[in-house]
Amino acid sequence: MSVAKSTAPGALGEGGFRKLNPPYAATFAADMGFTNAAGKPMPGVSAFQKQDGKIVRVSASGFNDDDEFCPVWRFFDMLPEGPNDWRPKQIYA
């Protein structure tokens, strides 16, 4: 699922969010570059900004086992032995 958020009051639906519906939702992950070689959607995040009246993608990052978006790594860093080469059991590639 993809959502859009606006800082302009009333610009989108209730609460300022709008769900992205087909036909755009069907290709959104691929359009953003968040698919694997088999075309399967992969997790990621993009930031957009309105520039000169157009919505522009200003940055993006895919999620993986060592990204900065996984809060569990901060907890592991607090342990005396650190993460100790721990890796998730699931592989999403």
Buried (B, 14 or more C-beta within 10 A) or exposed (E): EEEBEEEEEEEBEEEBEBEEEEEEEEEBBEEBEBBEEEEEEBEBEBEEEEEEEEEEEEEEBBBBEEEEEBEEBEEEEEEEEEEEEEEEEEEEE
